[in-house]
Amino acid sequence: MGLRKILTDKDPALHKVCRPVDKFDRRLHKLLDDMTETLADANGVGLAAPQVGILRRVVVVDTGDEILELVNPELVETSGEQCGAEGCLSVPGKYGLVKRPNYAKVRAQNRDGEWFEAEGEELIARCFCHELDHLDGIVYTEVMERFLTDEELERDEY
Ligand code: NI
């Protein structure tokens, strides 16, 4: 286990399309372990491999109940809409107003290469979409309506 450095969105790694994982080996397991530790240390909800400088299609999400390890994830179903505050560990101290589906289902491989599905609403659906965007080099600031002001965040109204 080990903490990895989280890159900011000024780093070119955050703007590249990541390659699929093809080896489900110890190196991948170590990456997943480190990402989970790094996510917990940063108090985040989700973390994508490019945020720690690895250009592979790997994401970890803390649903509150469990840690989901998503390898080569694909969005297979979305519905509804939500518009709310969204942040990113690579854009520290800022939040933007981002429109996302209210429900999302992903299909992904686990650390051993077996396919499974995971679904979520609200924050989890937002997180799936946000993290999968990272794998295509998209940071939320590129799809947001606008940054939220401190005043809006304090009032929790936008
Ligand atoms: Ni992010």
Backbone and ligand atoms as CSV (ligand in chain L), in Angstrom:
chain,resi,resn,atom,element,x,y,z
A,1,MET,N,N,0.842,-1.198,0.000
A,1,MET,CA,C,0.000,0.000,0.000
A,1,MET,C,C,0.874,1.245,0.000
A,2,GLY,N,N,0.348,2.288,-0.562
A,2,GLY,CA,C,1.101,3.534,-0.582
A,2,GLY,C,C,0.266,4.647,-1.165
A,3,LEU,N,N,0.512,5.837,-0.636
A,3,LEU,CA,C,-0.202,7.004,-1.155
A,3,LEU,C,C,0.440,7.440,-2.463
A,4,ARG,N,N,-0.396,7.792,-3.421
A,4,ARG,CA,C,0.116,8.339,-4.684
A,4,ARG,C,C,-0.175,9.837,-4.699
A,5,LYS,N,N,0.632,10.564,-5.446
A,5,LYS,CA,C,0.431,12.008,-5.560
A,5,LYS,C,C,-0.726,12.289,-6.522
A,6,ILE,N,N,-1.658,13.133,-6.102
A,6,ILE,CA,C,-2.776,13.504,-6.976
A,6,ILE,C,C,-2.369,14.716,-7.818
A,7,LEU,N,N,-2.416,14.542,-9.127
A,7,LEU,CA,C,-2.042,15.615,-10.047
A,7,LEU,C,C,-3.181,16.621,-10.175
A,8,THR,N,N,-2.837,17.858,-10.485
A,8,THR,CA,C,-3.880,18.862,-10.723
A,8,THR,C,C,-4.177,18.914,-12.217
A,9,ASP,N,N,-5.239,19.617,-12.555
A,9,ASP,CA,C,-5.682,19.624,-13.955
A,9,ASP,C,C,-4.740,20.409,-14.869
A,10,LYS,N,N,-3.680,20.992,-14.305
A,10,LYS,CA,C,-2.670,21.625,-15.171
A,10,LYS,C,C,-1.774,20.563,-15.794
A,11,ASP,N,N,-1.784,19.358,-15.220
A,11,ASP,CA,C,-0.918,18.282,-15.712
A,11,ASP,C,C,-1.484,17.675,-16.998
A,12,PRO,N,N,-0.646,17.488,-18.011
A,12,PRO,CA,C,-1.132,16.924,-19.283
A,12,PRO,C,C,-1.769,15.541,-19.135
A,13,ALA,N,N,-1.398,14.789,-18.099
A,13,ALA,CA,C,-1.962,13.442,-17.894
A,13,ALA,C,C,-3.481,13.489,-17.732
A,14,LEU,N,N,-3.999,14.613,-17.235
A,14,LEU,CA,C,-5.444,14.739,-17.003
A,14,LEU,C,C,-6.219,14.994,-18.289
A,15,HIS,N,N,-5.503,15.172,-19.394
A,15,HIS,CA,C,-6.170,15.552,-20.639
A,15,HIS,C,C,-5.917,14.555,-21.763
A,16,LYS,N,N,-5.590,13.321,-21.381
A,16,LYS,CA,C,-5.313,12.287,-22.385
A,16,LYS,C,C,-6.318,11.148,-22.270
A,17,VAL,N,N,-6.575,10.498,-23.393
A,17,VAL,CA,C,-7.450,9.329,-23.392
A,17,VAL,C,C,-6.641,8.140,-22.868
A,18,CYS,N,N,-7.201,7.451,-21.878
A,18,CYS,CA,C,-6.477,6.343,-21.236
A,18,CYS,C,C,-6.687,5.040,-22.011
A,19,ARG,N,N,-5.692,4.165,-21.919
A,19,ARG,CA,C,-5.762,2.873,-22.604
A,19,ARG,C,C,-6.410,1.825,-21.713
A,20,PRO,N,N,-7.083,0.832,-22.328
A,20,PRO,CA,C,-7.679,-0.243,-21.527
A,20,PRO,C,C,-6.604,-1.042,-20.787
A,21,VAL,N,N,-7.024,-1.658,-19.686
A,21,VAL,CA,C,-6.161,-2.572,-18.947
A,21,VAL,C,C,-6.234,-3.926,-19.635
A,22,ASP,N,N,-5.079,-4.558,-19.897
A,22,ASP,CA,C,-5.128,-5.904,-20.472
A,22,ASP,C,C,-4.440,-6.939,-19.587
A,23,LYS,N,N,-3.742,-6.478,-18.564
A,23,LYS,CA,C,-3.106,-7.434,-17.650
A,23,LYS,C,C,-3.666,-7.255,-16.244
A,24,PHE,N,N,-4.267,-8.313,-15.727
A,24,PHE,CA,C,-4.870,-8.265,-14.388
A,24,PHE,C,C,-3.879,-8.894,-13.403
A,25,ASP,N,N,-2.767,-8.175,-13.246
A,25,ASP,CA,C,-1.637,-8.727,-12.511
A,25,ASP,C,C,-1.400,-7.981,-11.192
A,26,ARG,N,N,-0.299,-8.312,-10.533
A,26,ARG,CA,C,0.019,-7.699,-9.240
A,26,ARG,C,C,0.194,-6.199,-9.351
A,27,ARG,N,N,0.669,-5.769,-10.504
A,27,ARG,CA,C,0.871,-4.335,-10.714
A,27,ARG,C,C,-0.470,-3.584,-10.673
A,28,LEU,N,N,-1.498,-4.182,-11.307
A,28,LEU,CA,C,-2.840,-3.590,-11.272
A,28,LEU,C,C,-3.384,-3.604,-9.842
A,29,HIS,N,N,-3.196,-4.715,-9.146
A,29,HIS,CA,C,-3.709,-4.832,-7.774
A,29,HIS,C,C,-3.077,-3.777,-6.870
A,30,LYS,N,N,-1.782,-3.546,-7.073
A,30,LYS,CA,C,-1.067,-2.531,-6.278
A,30,LYS,C,C,-1.610,-1.137,-6.616
A,31,LEU,N,N,-1.877,-0.903,-7.903
A,31,LEU,CA,C,-2.434,0.394,-8.301
A,31,LEU,C,C,-3.787,0.611,-7.625
A,32,LEU,N,N,-4.662,-0.415,-7.659
A,32,LEU,CA,C,-5.988,-0.307,-7.055
A,32,LEU,C,C,-5.882,-0.076,-5.544
A,33,ASP,N,N,-4.988,-0.814,-4.877
A,33,ASP,CA,C,-4.797,-0.636,-3.434
A,33,ASP,C,C,-4.332,0.782,-3.122
A,34,ASP,N,N,-3.366,1.254,-3.897
A,34,ASP,CA,C,-2.834,2.601,-3.676
A,34,ASP,C,C,-3.890,3.663,-3.950
A,35,MET,N,N,-4.701,3.459,-5.001
A,35,MET,CA,C,-5.735,4.444,-5.327
A,35,MET,C,C,-6.785,4.510,-4.223
A,36,THR,N,N,-7.155,3.351,-3.663
A,36,THR,CA,C,-8.137,3.323,-2.577
A,36,THR,C,C,-7.588,4.053,-1.355
A,37,GLU,N,N,-6.304,3.829,-1.055
A,37,GLU,CA,C,-5.687,4.500,0.086
A,37,GLU,C,C,-5.602,6.008,-0.151
A,38,THR,N,N,-5.253,6.377,-1.376
A,38,THR,CA,C,-5.118,7.791,-1.735
A,38,THR,C,C,-6.476,8.498,-1.682
A,39,LEU,N,N,-7.518,7.794,-2.151
A,39,LEU,CA,C,-8.877,8.353,-2.124
A,39,LEU,C,C,-9.340,8.589,-0.687
A,40,ALA,N,N,-9.093,7.610,0.189
A,40,ALA,CA,C,-9.498,7.732,1.596
A,40,ALA,C,C,-8.734,8.874,2.262
A,41,ASP,N,N,-7.438,8.961,1.986
A,41,ASP,CA,C,-6.599,9.996,2.587
A,41,ASP,C,C,-7.082,11.390,2.180
A,42,ALA,N,N,-7.578,11.508,0.933
A,42,ALA,CA,C,-8.022,12.804,0.413
A,42,ALA,C,C,-9.493,13.054,0.719
A,43,ASN,N,N,-10.166,12.076,1.372
A,43,ASN,CA,C,-11.574,12.224,1.705
A,43,ASN,C,C,-12.451,12.409,0.486
A,44,GLY,N,N,-12.130,11.687,-0.594
A,44,GLY,CA,C,-12.873,11.860,-1.833
A,44,GLY,C,C,-13.904,10.765,-2.030
A,45,VAL,N,N,-14.704,10.918,-3.082
A,45,VAL,CA,C,-15.720,9.920,-3.435
A,45,VAL,C,C,-15.216,9.023,-4.561
A,46,GLY,N,N,-14.447,9.602,-5.484
A,46,GLY,CA,C,-13.938,8.816,-6.597
A,46,GLY,C,C,-12.559,9.289,-7.024
A,47,LEU,N,N,-11.819,8.362,-7.624
A,47,LEU,CA,C,-10.481,8.702,-8.118
A,47,LEU,C,C,-10.224,7.880,-9.378
A,48,ALA,N,N,-9.683,8.528,-10.391
A,48,ALA,CA,C,-9.363,7.848,-11.652
A,48,ALA,C,C,-7.843,7.778,-11.815
A,49,ALA,N,N,-7.378,6.696,-12.448
A,49,ALA,CA,C,-5.935,6.458,-12.562
A,49,ALA,C,C,-5.150,7.640,-13.159
A,50,PRO,N,N,-5.675,8.340,-14.175
A,50,PRO,CA,C,-4.893,9.460,-14.713
A,50,PRO,C,C,-4.615,10.545,-13.662
A,51,GLN,N,N,-5.455,10.616,-12.623
A,51,GLN,CA,C,-5.218,11.608,-11.569
A,51,GLN,C,C,-3.967,11.288,-10.753
A,52,VAL,N,N,-3.512,10.030,-10.832
A,52,VAL,CA,C,-2.241,9.691,-10.177
A,52,VAL,C,C,-1.175,9.383,-11.243
A,53,GLY,N,N,-1.433,9.848,-12.466
A,53,GLY,CA,C,-0.419,9.784,-13.519
A,53,GLY,C,C,-0.361,8.479,-14.294
A,54,ILE,N,N,-1.372,7.616,-14.107
A,54,ILE,CA,C,-1.386,6.333,-14.820
A,54,ILE,C,C,-2.468,6.389,-15.898
A,55,LEU,N,N,-2.058,6.302,-17.163
A,55,LEU,CA,C,-3.015,6.487,-18.259
A,55,LEU,C,C,-3.688,5.169,-18.642
A,56,ARG,N,N,-4.362,4.581,-17.665
A,56,ARG,CA,C,-5.095,3.323,-17.856
A,56,ARG,C,C,-6.524,3.503,-17.374
A,57,ARG,N,N,-7.439,2.661,-17.915
A,57,ARG,CA,C,-8.858,2.822,-17.605
A,57,ARG,C,C,-9.202,2.122,-16.284
A,58,VAL,N,N,-8.883,2.816,-15.188
A,58,VAL,CA,C,-9.076,2.293,-13.830
A,58,VAL,C,C,-9.661,3.400,-12.961
A,59,VAL,N,N,-10.707,3.043,-12.179
A,59,VAL,CA,C,-11.388,4.000,-11.312
A,59,VAL,C,C,-11.684,3.326,-9.975
A,60,VAL,N,N,-11.599,4.069,-8.880
A,60,VAL,CA,C,-12.149,3.579,-7.610
A,60,VAL,C,C,-13.204,4.571,-7.123
A,61,VAL,N,N,-14.295,4.020,-6.578
A,61,VAL,CA,C,-15.397,4.832,-6.071
A,61,VAL,C,C,-15.743,4.349,-4.666
A,62,ASP,N,N,-15.874,5.281,-3.728
A,62,ASP,CA,C,-16.323,4.949,-2.381
A,62,ASP,C,C,-17.808,5.293,-2.286
A,63,THR,N,N,-18.658,4.271,-2.306
A,63,THR,CA,C,-20.101,4.515,-2.323
A,63,THR,C,C,-20.628,4.862,-0.923
A,64,GLY,N,N,-19.776,4.737,0.079
A,64,GLY,CA,C,-20.239,4.899,1.458
A,64,GLY,C,C,-20.456,3.540,2.103
A,65,ASP,N,N,-20.826,2.555,1.282
A,65,ASP,CA,C,-21.022,1.188,1.771
A,65,ASP,C,C,-19.836,0.297,1.426
A,66,GLU,N,N,-19.223,0.613,0.278
A,66,GLU,CA,C,-18.135,-0.244,-0.197
A,66,GLU,C,C,-17.241,0.533,-1.156
A,67,ILE,N,N,-16.080,-0.047,-1.408
A,67,ILE,CA,C,-15.183,0.515,-2.426
A,67,ILE,C,C,-15.402,-0.283,-3.706
A,68,LEU,N,N,-15.783,0.424,-4.768
A,68,LEU,CA,C,-15.945,-0.225,-6.067
A,68,LEU,C,C,-14.660,-0.039,-6.866
A,69,GLU,N,N,-14.113,-1.140,-7.330
A,69,GLU,CA,C,-12.948,-1.078,-8.214
A,69,GLU,C,C,-13.447,-1.315,-9.636
A,70,LEU,N,N,-13.346,-0.305,-10.474
A,70,LEU,CA,C,-13.883,-0.378,-11.836
A,70,LEU,C,C,-12.727,-0.378,-12.829
A,71,VAL,N,N,-12.529,-1.510,-13.489
A,71,VAL,CA,C,-11.471,-1.623,-14.487
A,71,VAL,C,C,-12.140,-1.704,-15.860
A,72,ASN,N,N,-11.682,-0.889,-16.792
A,72,ASN,CA,C,-12.273,-0.786,-18.138
A,72,ASN,C,C,-13.793,-0.515,-18.078
A,73,PRO,N,N,-14.220,0.431,-17.236
A,73,PRO,CA,C,-15.663,0.671,-17.079
A,73,PRO,C,C,-16.306,1.325,-18.304
A,74,GLU,N,N,-17.563,0.954,-18.529
A,74,GLU,CA,C,-18.360,1.563,-19.598
A,74,GLU,C,C,-19.710,1.938,-19.009
A,75,LEU,N,N,-20.225,3.074,-19.455
A,75,LEU,CA,C,-21.567,3.490,-19.059
A,75,LEU,C,C,-22.542,2.705,-19.924
A,76,VAL,N,N,-23.450,1.911,-19.321
A,76,VAL,CA,C,-24.367,1.126,-20.141
A,76,VAL,C,C,-25.798,1.645,-20.080
A,77,GLU,N,N,-26.112,2.449,-19.068
A,77,GLU,CA,C,-27.472,2.980,-18.981
A,77,GLU,C,C,-27.460,4.247,-18.136
A,78,THR,N,N,-28.219,5.237,-18.596
A,78,THR,CA,C,-28.404,6.436,-17.775
A,78,THR,C,C,-29.852,6.865,-17.897
A,79,SER,N,N,-30.345,7.568,-16.869
A,79,SER,CA,C,-31.674,8.162,-16.999
A,79,SER,C,C,-31.804,9.347,-16.062
A,80,GLY,N,N,-32.786,10.184,-16.353
A,80,GLY,CA,C,-33.060,11.351,-15.527
A,80,GLY,C,C,-31.979,12.404,-15.645
A,81,GLU,N,N,-32.092,13.412,-14.816
A,81,GLU,CA,C,-31.147,14.513,-14.861
A,81,GLU,C,C,-31.015,15.141,-13.481
A,82,GLN,N,N,-29.821,15.567,-13.151
A,82,GLN,CA,C,-29.578,16.328,-11.931
A,82,GLN,C,C,-28.614,17.444,-12.287
A,83,CYS,N,N,-28.772,18.573,-11.623
A,83,CYS,CA,C,-27.851,19.678,-11.840
A,83,CYS,C,C,-27.402,20.153,-10.472
A,84,GLY,N,N,-26.113,20.030,-10.190
A,84,GLY,CA,C,-25.650,20.384,-8.855
A,84,GLY,C,C,-24.163,20.629,-8.799
A,85,ALA,N,N,-23.696,20.822,-7.554
A,85,ALA,CA,C,-22.286,21.140,-7.318
A,85,ALA,C,C,-21.430,19.900,-7.510
A,86,GLU,N,N,-20.313,20.097,-8.181
A,86,GLU,CA,C,-19.394,18.990,-8.408
A,86,GLU,C,C,-17.970,19.484,-8.206
A,87,GLY,N,N,-17.171,18.667,-7.540
A,87,GLY,CA,C,-15.773,19.018,-7.327
A,87,GLY,C,C,-14.881,17.892,-7.797
A,88,CYS,N,N,-13.576,18.114,-7.720
A,88,CYS,CA,C,-12.611,17.117,-8.186
A,88,CYS,C,C,-11.331,17.289,-7.377
A,89,LEU,N,N,-10.747,16.167,-6.960
A,89,LEU,CA,C,-9.498,16.235,-6.187
A,89,LEU,C,C,-8.386,16.888,-6.992
A,90,SER,N,N,-8.521,16.925,-8.321
A,90,SER,CA,C,-7.508,17.553,-9.166
A,90,SER,C,C,-7.769,19.042,-9.406
A,91,VAL,N,N,-8.898,19.529,-8.873
A,91,VAL,CA,C,-9.225,20.962,-8.976
A,91,VAL,C,C,-9.533,21.434,-7.560
A,92,PRO,N,N,-8.509,21.479,-6.699
A,92,PRO,CA,C,-8.753,21.683,-5.272
A,92,PRO,C,C,-9.411,23.028,-4.959
A,93,GLY,N,N,-10.362,22.978,-4.015
A,93,GLY,CA,C,-10.964,24.205,-3.501
A,93,GLY,C,C,-12.035,24.825,-4.367
A,94,LYS,N,N,-12.370,24.156,-5.493
A,94,LYS,CA,C,-13.383,24.749,-6.375
A,94,LYS,C,C,-14.532,23.785,-6.603
A,95,TYR,N,N,-15.689,24.368,-6.927
A,95,TYR,CA,C,-16.863,23.560,-7.282
A,95,TYR,C,C,-17.546,24.192,-8.467
A,96,GLY,N,N,-18.080,23.348,-9.326
A,96,GLY,CA,C,-18.794,23.864,-10.484
A,96,GLY,C,C,-20.197,23.304,-10.533
A,97,LEU,N,N,-21.023,23.963,-11.332
A,97,LEU,CA,C,-22.391,23.503,-11.534
A,97,LEU,C,C,-22.389,22.600,-12.761
A,98,VAL,N,N,-22.722,21.316,-12.537
A,98,VAL,CA,C,-22.637,20.351,-13.635
A,98,VAL,C,C,-23.930,19.547,-13.744
A,99,LYS,N,N,-24.422,19.410,-14.984
A,99,LYS,CA,C,-25.607,18.617,-15.268
A,99,LYS,C,C,-25.166,17.172,-15.530
A,100,ARG,N,N,-25.808,16.232,-14.862
A,100,ARG,CA,C,-25.481,14.809,-15.028
A,100,ARG,C,C,-26.782,14.011,-15.007
A,101,PRO,N,N,-26.748,12.769,-15.504
A,101,PRO,CA,C,-27.927,11.910,-15.315
A,101,PRO,C,C,-28.135,11.607,-13.831
A,102,ASN,N,N,-29.367,11.390,-13.433
A,102,ASN,CA,C,-29.651,11.104,-12.025
A,102,ASN,C,C,-29.419,9.640,-11.679
A,103,TYR,N,N,-29.398,8.807,-12.722
A,103,TYR,CA,C,-29.153,7.369,-12.530
A,103,TYR,C,C,-28.129,6.921,-13.562
A,104,ALA,N,N,-27.213,6.082,-13.135
A,104,ALA,CA,C,-26.238,5.536,-14.083
A,104,ALA,C,C,-25.891,4.107,-13.713
A,105,LYS,N,N,-25.745,3.286,-14.763
A,105,LYS,CA,C,-25.300,1.907,-14.583
A,105,LYS,C,C,-24.010,1.721,-15.375
A,106,VAL,N,N,-23.005,1.151,-14.724
A,106,VAL,CA,C,-21.755,0.873,-15.421
A,106,VAL,C,C,-21.491,-0.621,-15.459
A,107,ARG,N,N,-20.757,-1.016,-16.492
A,107,ARG,CA,C,-20.281,-2.381,-16.623
A,107,ARG,C,C,-18.767,-2.257,-16.551
A,108,ALA,N,N,-18.142,-3.109,-15.750
A,108,ALA,CA,C,-16.695,-3.001,-15.568
A,108,ALA,C,C,-16.123,-4.366,-15.227
A,109,GLN,N,N,-14.787,-4.448,-15.283
A,109,GLN,CA,C,-14.109,-5.659,-14.832
A,109,GLN,C,C,-13.569,-5.435,-13.424
A,110,ASN,N,N,-13.510,-6.504,-12.641
A,110,ASN,CA,C,-12.897,-6.394,-11.331
A,110,ASN,C,C,-11.397,-6.644,-11.470
A,111,ARG,N,N,-10.697,-6.671,-10.334
A,111,ARG,CA,C,-9.236,-6.782,-10.391
A,111,ARG,C,C,-8.745,-8.106,-10.984
A,112,ASP,N,N,-9.655,-9.073,-11.098
A,112,ASP,CA,C,-9.275,-10.353,-11.698
A,112,ASP,C,C,-9.788,-10.497,-13.129
A,113,GLY,N,N,-10.424,-9.453,-13.649
A,113,GLY,CA,C,-10.846,-9.469,-15.040
A,113,GLY,C,C,-12.283,-9.921,-15.256
A,114,GLU,N,N,-13.004,-10.221,-14.157
A,114,GLU,CA,C,-14.403,-10.652,-14.300
A,114,GLU,C,C,-15.316,-9.435,-14.455
A,115,TRP,N,N,-16.265,-9.554,-15.398
A,115,TRP,CA,C,-17.194,-8.447,-15.653
A,115,TRP,C,C,-18.310,-8.434,-14.623
A,116,PHE,N,N,-18.733,-7.226,-14.229
A,116,PHE,CA,C,-19.870,-7.067,-13.323
A,116,PHE,C,C,-20.531,-5.730,-13.635
A,117,GLU,N,N,-21.701,-5.520,-13.037
A,117,GLU,CA,C,-22.398,-4.247,-13.218
A,117,GLU,C,C,-22.568,-3.562,-11.874
A,118,ALA,N,N,-22.569,-2.234,-11.890
A,118,ALA,CA,C,-22.833,-1.457,-10.680
A,118,ALA,C,C,-23.728,-0.297,-11.070
A,119,GLU,N,N,-24.639,0.070,-10.172
A,119,GLU,CA,C,-25.542,1.173,-10.497
A,119,GLU,C,C,-25.649,2.113,-9.316
A,120,GLY,N,N,-26.064,3.330,-9.602
A,120,GLY,CA,C,-26.223,4.296,-8.521
A,120,GLY,C,C,-27.052,5.472,-8.960
A,121,GLU,N,N,-27.545,6.195,-7.952
A,121,GLU,CA,C,-28.330,7.399,-8.201
A,121,GLU,C,C,-27.621,8.578,-7.559
A,122,GLU,N,N,-28.074,9.769,-7.943
A,122,GLU,CA,C,-27.597,11.020,-7.345
A,122,GLU,C,C,-26.078,11.078,-7.268
A,123,LEU,N,N,-25.498,11.165,-6.043
A,123,LEU,CA,C,-24.047,11.360,-5.928
A,123,LEU,C,C,-23.260,10.252,-6.626
A,124,ILE,N,N,-23.731,9.015,-6.521
A,124,ILE,CA,C,-22.981,7.900,-7.117
A,124,ILE,C,C,-23.060,7.954,-8.654
A,125,ALA,N,N,-24.236,8.281,-9.177
A,125,ALA,CA,C,-24.374,8.434,-10.637
A,125,ALA,C,C,-23.474,9.575,-11.125
A,126,ARG,N,N,-23.465,10.664,-10.378
A,126,ARG,CA,C,-22.616,11.813,-10.713
A,126,ARG,C,C,-21.145,11.391,-10.711
A,127,CYS,N,N,-20.785,10.620,-9.683
A,127,CYS,CA,C,-19.400,10.174,-9.541
A,127,CYS,C,C,-18.997,9.240,-10.691
A,128,PHE,N,N,-19.855,8.275,-11.051
A,128,PHE,CA,C,-19.555,7.380,-12.185
A,128,PHE,C,C,-19.254,8.210,-13.436
A,129,CYS,N,N,-20.134,9.161,-13.732
A,129,CYS,CA,C,-19.975,9.967,-14.960
A,129,CYS,C,C,-18.704,10.801,-14.903
A,130,HIS,N,N,-18.454,11.411,-13.748
A,130,HIS,CA,C,-17.272,12.254,-13.555
A,130,HIS,C,C,-15.982,11.437,-13.747
A,131,GLU,N,N,-15.944,10.256,-13.107
A,131,GLU,CA,C,-14.716,9.440,-13.160
A,131,GLU,C,C,-14.506,8.847,-14.555
A,132,LEU,N,N,-15.591,8.414,-15.203
A,132,LEU,CA,C,-15.436,7.868,-16.557
A,132,LEU,C,C,-14.982,8.953,-17.534
A,133,ASP,N,N,-15.444,10.186,-17.327
A,133,ASP,CA,C,-14.951,11.306,-18.139
A,133,ASP,C,C,-13.432,11.429,-18.017
A,134,HIS,N,N,-12.909,11.266,-16.775
A,134,HIS,CA,C,-11.456,11.369,-16.570
A,134,HIS,C,C,-10.706,10.405,-17.497
A,135,LEU,N,N,-11.290,9.221,-17.727
A,135,LEU,CA,C,-10.600,8.214,-18.546
A,135,LEU,C,C,-10.523,8.636,-20.014
A,136,ASP,N,N,-11.374,9.592,-20.385
A,136,ASP,CA,C,-11.323,10.132,-21.746
A,136,ASP,C,C,-10.669,11.512,-21.772
A,137,GLY,N,N,-9.971,11.856,-20.691
A,137,GLY,CA,C,-9.232,13.116,-20.655
A,137,GLY,C,C,-10.090,14.341,-20.410
A,138,ILE,N,N,-11.317,14.111,-19.891
A,138,ILE,CA,C,-12.237,15.234,-19.670
A,138,ILE,C,C,-12.336,15.560,-18.179
A,139,VAL,N,N,-12.034,16.799,-17.838
A,139,VAL,CA,C,-12.180,17.285,-16.468
A,139,VAL,C,C,-13.518,18.037,-16.401
A,140,TYR,N,N,-14.194,17.978,-15.236
A,140,TYR,CA,C,-15.557,18.542,-15.163
A,140,TYR,C,C,-15.624,20.010,-15.570
A,141,THR,N,N,-14.506,20.730,-15.377
A,141,THR,CA,C,-14.520,22.156,-15.723
A,141,THR,C,C,-14.767,22.374,-17.219
A,142,GLU,N,N,-14.564,21.309,-18.013
A,142,GLU,CA,C,-14.803,21.418,-19.457
A,142,GLU,C,C,-16.265,21.171,-19.817
A,143,VAL,N,N,-17.037,20.596,-18.882
A,143,VAL,CA,C,-18.445,20.310,-19.183
A,143,VAL,C,C,-19.405,21.045,-18.241
A,144,MET,N,N,-18.856,21.814,-17.294
A,144,MET,CA,C,-19.725,22.513,-16.329
A,144,MET,C,C,-20.386,23.724,-16.967
A,145,GLU,N,N,-21.455,24.179,-16.283
A,145,GLU,CA,C,-22.091,25.421,-16.716
A,145,GLU,C,C,-21.207,26.599,-16.299
A,146,ARG,N,N,-20.748,26.553,-15.016
A,146,ARG,CA,C,-19.897,27.640,-14.483
A,146,ARG,C,C,-19.374,27.232,-13.124
A,147,PHE,N,N,-18.345,27.958,-12.645
A,147,PHE,CA,C,-17.882,27.751,-11.275
A,147,PHE,C,C,-18.908,28.338,-10.316
A,148,LEU,N,N,-19.027,27.742,-9.132
A,148,LEU,CA,C,-19.899,28.290,-8.091
A,148,LEU,C,C,-19.094,29.245,-7.215
A,149,THR,N,N,-19.733,30.303,-6.764
A,149,THR,CA,C,-19.050,31.262,-5.891
A,149,THR,C,C,-19.089,30.742,-4.452
A,150,ASP,N,N,-18.190,31.280,-3.610
A,150,ASP,CA,C,-18.170,30.898,-2.192
A,150,ASP,C,C,-19.522,31.176,-1.551
A,151,GLU,N,N,-20.119,32.301,-1.951
A,151,GLU,CA,C,-21.407,32.695,-1.385
A,151,GLU,C,C,-22.487,31.659,-1.719
A,152,GLU,N,N,-22.521,31.222,-2.974
A,152,GLU,CA,C,-23.496,30.209,-3.390
A,152,GLU,C,C,-23.284,28.916,-2.624
A,153,LEU,N,N,-22.015,28.533,-2.445
A,153,LEU,CA,C,-21.711,27.292,-1.746
A,153,LEU,C,C,-22.122,27.384,-0.278
A,154,GLU,N,N,-21.890,28.550,0.324
A,154,GLU,CA,C,-22.275,28.756,1.714
A,154,GLU,C,C,-23.784,28.668,1.894
A,155,ARG,N,N,-24.489,29.284,0.973
A,155,ARG,CA,C,-25.965,29.261,1.056
A,155,ARG,C,C,-26.534,27.934,0.607
A,156,ASP,N,N,-25.669,27.143,-0.093
A,156,ASP,CA,C,-26.107,25.860,-0.625
A,156,ASP,C,C,-27.270,26.045,-1.607
A,157,GLU,N,N,-27.183,27.119,-2.364
A,157,GLU,CA,C,-28.268,27.479,-3.297
A,157,GLU,C,C,-27.657,27.857,-4.641
A,158,TYR,N,N,-28.052,27.155,-5.697
A,158,TYR,CA,C,-27.537,27.532,-7.008
A,158,TYR,C,C,-28.468,27.035,-8.099
L,1,NI,NI,NI,-12.166,14.289,-10.706
